Amino acid sequence: MTTAPTPPNALPAYRLLTGPGDATFNGQHVIVAQAIVWPGTEIAP
């Protein structure tokens, strides 16, 4: 499998998905996040 150097259609190299953390809900508002990064993307420290 070959990885394209950049995402297609000028999409960003990353997305941050957020939403309610229903599986960890303890009576408060719980928000979870998951970063999705295009393969080969370099993240600066």
PDB file of N, CA, C and O in Angstrom:
ATOM      1  N   MET A   1       0.847  -1.178   0.000  1.00  0.00           N
ATOM      2  CA  MET A   1       0.000   0.000   0.000  1.00  0.00           C
ATOM      3  C   MET A   1       0.893   1.242   0.000  1.00  0.00           C
ATOM      4  O   MET A   1       1.851   1.318   0.769  1.00  0.00           O
ATOM      5  N   THR A   2       0.583   2.203  -0.852  1.00  0.00           N
ATOM      6  CA  THR A   2       1.340   3.444  -0.948  1.00  0.00           C
ATOM      7  C   THR A   2       0.559   4.567  -0.287  1.00  0.00           C
ATOM      8  O   THR A   2      -0.645   4.707  -0.504  1.00  0.00           O
ATOM      9  N   THR A   3       1.241   5.362   0.516  1.00  0.00           N
ATOM     10  CA  THR A   3       0.606   6.494   1.182  1.00  0.00           C
ATOM     11  C   THR A   3       0.822   7.755   0.353  1.00  0.00           C
ATOM     12  O   THR A   3       1.951   8.069  -0.023  1.00  0.00           O
ATOM     13  N   ALA A   4      -0.248   8.469   0.073  1.00  0.00           N
ATOM     14  CA  ALA A   4      -0.138   9.733  -0.656  1.00  0.00           C
ATOM     15  C   ALA A   4       0.591  10.747   0.219  1.00  0.00           C
ATOM     16  O   ALA A   4       0.421  10.731   1.438  1.00  0.00           O
ATOM     17  N   PRO A   5       1.407  11.640  -0.378  1.00  0.00           N
ATOM     18  CA  PRO A   5       2.163  12.613   0.419  1.00  0.00           C
ATOM     19  C   PRO A   5       1.284  13.638   1.128  1.00  0.00           C
ATOM     20  O   PRO A   5       1.670  14.154   2.176  1.00  0.00           O
ATOM     21  N   THR A   6       0.122  13.938   0.581  1.00  0.00           N
ATOM     22  CA  THR A   6      -0.793  14.880   1.214  1.00  0.00           C
ATOM     23  C   THR A   6      -2.218  14.348   1.074  1.00  0.00           C
ATOM     24  O   THR A   6      -2.496  13.550   0.179  1.00  0.00           O
ATOM     25  N   PRO A   7      -3.108  14.779   1.942  1.00  0.00           N
ATOM     26  CA  PRO A   7      -4.504  14.341   1.846  1.00  0.00           C
ATOM     27  C   PRO A   7      -5.135  14.805   0.533  1.00  0.00           C
ATOM     28  O   PRO A   7      -4.742  15.837  -0.011  1.00  0.00           O
ATOM     29  N   PRO A   8      -6.102  14.056   0.025  1.00  0.00           N
ATOM     30  CA  PRO A   8      -6.752  14.446  -1.234  1.00  0.00           C
ATOM     31  C   PRO A   8      -7.685  15.639  -1.069  1.00  0.00           C
ATOM     32  O   PRO A   8      -8.117  15.957   0.039  1.00  0.00           O
ATOM     33  N   ASN A   9      -7.985  16.286  -2.171  1.00  0.00           N
ATOM     34  CA  ASN A   9      -8.977  17.367  -2.228  1.00  0.00           C
ATOM     35  C   ASN A   9      -8.687  18.505  -1.258  1.00  0.00           C
ATOM     36  O   ASN A   9      -9.621  19.126  -0.751  1.00  0.00           O
ATOM     37  N   ALA A  10      -7.420  18.793  -0.988  1.00  0.00           N
ATOM     38  CA  ALA A  10      -7.007  19.890  -0.108  1.00  0.00           C
ATOM     39  C   ALA A  10      -7.547  19.756   1.311  1.00  0.00           C
ATOM     40  O   ALA A  10      -7.740  20.757   2.002  1.00  0.00           O
ATOM     41  N   LEU A  11      -7.792  18.525   1.744  1.00  0.00           N
ATOM     42  CA  LEU A  11      -8.238  18.298   3.125  1.00  0.00           C
ATOM     43  C   LEU A  11      -7.076  18.538   4.078  1.00  0.00           C
ATOM     44  O   LEU A  11      -5.920  18.414   3.674  1.00  0.00           O
ATOM     45  N   PRO A  12      -7.355  18.882   5.343  1.00  0.00           N
ATOM     46  CA  PRO A  12      -6.263  19.111   6.297  1.00  0.00           C
ATOM     47  C   PRO A  12      -5.532  17.807   6.620  1.00  0.00           C
ATOM     48  O   PRO A  12      -6.085  16.720   6.454  1.00  0.00           O
ATOM     49  N   ALA A  13      -4.290  17.924   7.080  1.00  0.00           N
ATOM     50  CA  ALA A  13      -3.485  16.757   7.424  1.00  0.00           C
ATOM     51  C   ALA A  13      -3.917  16.141   8.754  1.00  0.00           C
ATOM     52  O   ALA A  13      -3.458  15.057   9.113  1.00  0.00           O
ATOM     53  N   TYR A  14      -4.789  16.821   9.479  1.00  0.00           N
ATOM     54  CA  TYR A  14      -5.271  16.276  10.748  1.00  0.00           C
ATOM     55  C   TYR A  14      -6.699  16.722  10.998  1.00  0.00           C
ATOM     56  O   TYR A  14      -7.168  17.707  10.428  1.00  0.00           O
ATOM     57  N   ARG A  15      -7.374  15.988  11.852  1.00  0.00           N
ATOM     58  CA  ARG A  15      -8.713  16.346  12.352  1.00  0.00           C
ATOM     59  C   ARG A  15      -8.717  16.045  13.842  1.00  0.00           C
ATOM     60  O   ARG A  15      -8.031  15.129  14.297  1.00  0.00           O
ATOM     61  N   LEU A  16      -9.478  16.802  14.593  1.00  0.00           N
ATOM     62  CA  LEU A  16      -9.672  16.522  16.008  1.00  0.00           C
ATOM     63  C   LEU A  16     -11.157  16.284  16.206  1.00  0.00           C
ATOM     64  O   LEU A  16     -11.970  17.202  16.101  1.00  0.00           O
ATOM     65  N   LEU A  17     -11.496  15.036  16.495  1.00  0.00           N
ATOM     66  CA  LEU A  17     -12.888  14.662  16.711  1.00  0.00           C
ATOM     67  C   LEU A  17     -13.193  14.779  18.195  1.00  0.00           C
ATOM     68  O   LEU A  17     -12.426  14.289  19.024  1.00  0.00           O
ATOM     69  N   THR A  18     -14.298  15.420  18.539  1.00  0.00           N
ATOM     70  CA  THR A  18     -14.696  15.565  19.937  1.00  0.00           C
ATOM     71  C   THR A  18     -16.153  15.184  20.100  1.00  0.00           C
ATOM     72  O   THR A  18     -16.927  15.199  19.143  1.00  0.00           O
ATOM     73  N   GLY A  19     -16.509  14.848  21.309  1.00  0.00           N
ATOM     74  CA  GLY A  19     -17.900  14.521  21.585  1.00  0.00           C
ATOM     75  C   GLY A  19     -18.069  14.055  23.012  1.00  0.00           C
ATOM     76  O   GLY A  19     -17.094  13.971  23.760  1.00  0.00           O
ATOM     77  N   PRO A  20     -19.307  13.747  23.404  1.00  0.00           N
ATOM     78  CA  PRO A  20     -19.560  13.285  24.762  1.00  0.00           C
ATOM     79  C   PRO A  20     -18.944  11.908  24.976  1.00  0.00           C
ATOM     80  O   PRO A  20     -18.982  11.054  24.090  1.00  0.00           O
ATOM     81  N   GLY A  21     -18.380  11.703  26.154  1.00  0.00           N
ATOM     82  CA  GLY A  21     -17.787  10.412  26.496  1.00  0.00           C
ATOM     83  C   GLY A  21     -18.791   9.554  27.236  1.00  0.00           C
ATOM     84  O   GLY A  21     -18.649   9.323  28.436  1.00  0.00           O
ATOM     85  N   ASP A  22     -19.798   9.083  26.534  1.00  0.00           N
ATOM     86  CA  ASP A  22     -20.874   8.330  27.170  1.00  0.00           C
ATOM     87  C   ASP A  22     -20.380   7.108  27.957  1.00  0.00           C
ATOM     88  O   ASP A  22     -20.950   6.763  28.992  1.00  0.00           O
ATOM     89  N   ALA A  23     -19.326   6.460  27.465  1.00  0.00           N
ATOM     90  CA  ALA A  23     -18.829   5.261  28.142  1.00  0.00           C
ATOM     91  C   ALA A  23     -18.160   5.598  29.473  1.00  0.00           C
ATOM     92  O   ALA A  23     -18.038   4.721  30.328  1.00  0.00           O
ATOM     93  N   THR A  24     -17.718   6.854  29.675  1.00  0.00           N
ATOM     94  CA  THR A  24     -17.031   7.239  30.910  1.00  0.00           C
ATOM     95  C   THR A  24     -17.850   8.236  31.712  1.00  0.00           C
ATOM     96  O   THR A  24     -17.319   8.888  32.611  1.00  0.00           O
ATOM     97  N   PHE A  25     -19.136   8.366  31.400  1.00  0.00           N
ATOM     98  CA  PHE A  25     -19.984   9.359  32.055  1.00  0.00           C
ATOM     99  C   PHE A  25     -20.141   9.059  33.538  1.00  0.00           C
ATOM    100  O   PHE A  25     -20.457   7.931  33.916  1.00  0.00           O
ATOM    101  N   ASN A  26     -19.919  10.076  34.388  1.00  0.00           N
ATOM    102  CA  ASN A  26     -20.016   9.888  35.839  1.00  0.00           C
ATOM    103  C   ASN A  26     -20.948  10.922  36.482  1.00  0.00           C
ATOM    104  O   ASN A  26     -20.811  11.218  37.669  1.00  0.00           O
ATOM    105  N   GLY A  27     -21.891  11.471  35.714  1.00  0.00           N
ATOM    106  CA  GLY A  27     -22.793  12.472  36.257  1.00  0.00           C
ATOM    107  C   GLY A  27     -22.390  13.894  35.921  1.00  0.00           C
ATOM    108  O   GLY A  27     -23.155  14.829  36.156  1.00  0.00           O
ATOM    109  N   GLN A  28     -21.212  14.065  35.379  1.00  0.00           N
ATOM    110  CA  GLN A  28     -20.716  15.368  34.932  1.00  0.00           C
ATOM    111  C   GLN A  28     -20.629  15.346  33.405  1.00  0.00           C
ATOM    112  O   GLN A  28     -20.816  14.306  32.774  1.00  0.00           O
ATOM    113  N   HIS A  29     -20.345  16.510  32.826  1.00  0.00           N
ATOM    114  CA  HIS A  29     -20.134  16.558  31.379  1.00  0.00           C
ATOM    115  C   HIS A  29     -18.734  16.037  31.077  1.00  0.00           C
ATOM    116  O   HIS A  29     -17.743  16.624  31.511  1.00  0.00           O
ATOM    117  N   VAL A  30     -18.653  14.958  30.348  1.00  0.00           N
ATOM    118  CA  VAL A  30     -17.365  14.386  29.964  1.00  0.00           C
ATOM    119  C   VAL A  30     -17.214  14.563  28.458  1.00  0.00           C
ATOM    120  O   VAL A  30     -18.071  14.132  27.687  1.00  0.00           O
ATOM    121  N   ILE A  31     -16.138  15.188  28.049  1.00  0.00           N
ATOM    122  CA  ILE A  31     -15.854  15.377  26.637  1.00  0.00           C
ATOM    123  C   ILE A  31     -14.563  14.618  26.322  1.00  0.00           C
ATOM    124  O   ILE A  31     -13.572  14.729  27.044  1.00  0.00           O
ATOM    125  N   VAL A  32     -14.590  13.859  25.254  1.00  0.00           N
ATOM    126  CA  VAL A  32     -13.410  13.107  24.829  1.00  0.00           C
ATOM    127  C   VAL A  32     -12.955  13.643  23.478  1.00  0.00           C
ATOM    128  O   VAL A  32     -13.736  14.255  22.750  1.00  0.00           O
ATOM    129  N   ALA A  33     -11.699  13.414  23.149  1.00  0.00           N
ATOM    130  CA  ALA A  33     -11.156  13.850  21.868  1.00  0.00           C
ATOM    131  C   ALA A  33     -10.239  12.772  21.310  1.00  0.00           C
ATOM    132  O   ALA A  33      -9.576  12.049  22.054  1.00  0.00           O
ATOM    133  N   GLN A  34     -10.217  12.681  19.986  1.00  0.00           N
ATOM    134  CA  GLN A  34      -9.338  11.739  19.295  1.00  0.00           C
ATOM    135  C   GLN A  34      -8.723  12.475  18.110  1.00  0.00           C
ATOM    136  O   GLN A  34      -9.438  13.004  17.259  1.00  0.00           O
ATOM    137  N   ALA A  35      -7.398  12.503  18.061  1.00  0.00           N
ATOM    138  CA  ALA A  35      -6.716  13.123  16.919  1.00  0.00           C
ATOM    139  C   ALA A  35      -6.566  12.095  15.810  1.00  0.00           C
ATOM    140  O   ALA A  35      -6.159  10.959  16.056  1.00  0.00           O
ATOM    141  N   ILE A  36      -6.895  12.496  14.593  1.00  0.00           N
ATOM    142  CA  ILE A  36      -6.720  11.677  13.406  1.00  0.00           C
ATOM    143  C   ILE A  36      -5.699  12.396  12.535  1.00  0.00           C
ATOM    144  O   ILE A  36      -5.933  13.529  12.113  1.00  0.00           O
ATOM    145  N   VAL A  37      -4.564  11.744  12.261  1.00  0.00           N
ATOM    146  CA  VAL A  37      -3.459  12.390  11.548  1.00  0.00           C
ATOM    147  C   VAL A  37      -3.159  11.610  10.277  1.00  0.00           C
ATOM    148  O   VAL A  37      -3.067  10.382  10.303  1.00  0.00           O
ATOM    149  N   TRP A  38      -3.004  12.327   9.154  1.00  0.00           N
ATOM    150  CA  TRP A  38      -2.676  11.709   7.887  1.00  0.00           C
ATOM    151  C   TRP A  38      -1.307  11.032   8.016  1.00  0.00           C
ATOM    152  O   TRP A  38      -0.388  11.641   8.563  1.00  0.00           O
ATOM    153  N   PRO A  39      -1.140   9.805   7.535  1.00  0.00           N
ATOM    154  CA  PRO A  39       0.150   9.122   7.624  1.00  0.00           C
ATOM    155  C   PRO A  39       1.270   9.944   6.988  1.00  0.00           C
ATOM    156  O   PRO A  39       1.104  10.506   5.905  1.00  0.00           O
ATOM    157  N   GLY A  40       2.397  10.005   7.667  1.00  0.00           N
ATOM    158  CA  GLY A  40       3.548  10.752   7.161  1.00  0.00           C
ATOM    159  C   GLY A  40       3.576  12.210   7.572  1.00  0.00           C
ATOM    160  O   GLY A  40       4.537  12.912   7.257  1.00  0.00           O
ATOM    161  N   THR A  41       2.543  12.696   8.273  1.00  0.00           N
ATOM    162  CA  THR A  41       2.506  14.085   8.718  1.00  0.00           C
ATOM    163  C   THR A  41       3.479  14.268   9.877  1.00  0.00           C
ATOM    164  O   THR A  41       3.457  13.500  10.838  1.00  0.00           O
ATOM    165  N   GLU A  42       4.329  15.281   9.784  1.00  0.00           N
ATOM    166  CA  GLU A  42       5.252  15.594  10.868  1.00  0.00           C
ATOM    167  C   GLU A  42       4.589  16.585  11.807  1.00  0.00           C
ATOM    168  O   GLU A  42       4.062  17.607  11.367  1.00  0.00           O
ATOM    169  N   ILE A  43       4.613  16.286  13.108  1.00  0.00           N
ATOM    170  CA  ILE A  43       4.030  17.135  14.134  1.00  0.00           C
ATOM    171  C   ILE A  43       5.171  17.877  14.832  1.00  0.00           C
ATOM    172  O   ILE A  43       6.080  17.250  15.377  1.00  0.00           O
ATOM    173  N   ALA A  44       5.125  19.200  14.817  1.00  0.00           N
ATOM    174  CA  ALA A  44       6.154  19.997  15.489  1.00  0.00           C
ATOM    175  C   ALA A  44       5.923  19.966  16.997  1.00  0.00           C
ATOM    176  O   ALA A  44       4.778  20.021  17.447  1.00  0.00           O
ATOM    177  N   PRO A  45       7.007  19.879  17.789  1.00  0.00           N
ATOM    178  CA  PRO A  45       6.859  19.859  19.254  1.00  0.00           C
ATOM    179  C   PRO A  45       6.407  21.195  19.802  1.00  0.00           C
ATOM    180  O   PRO A  45       6.237  21.341  21.013  1.00  0.00           O
TER     181      PRO A  45
END
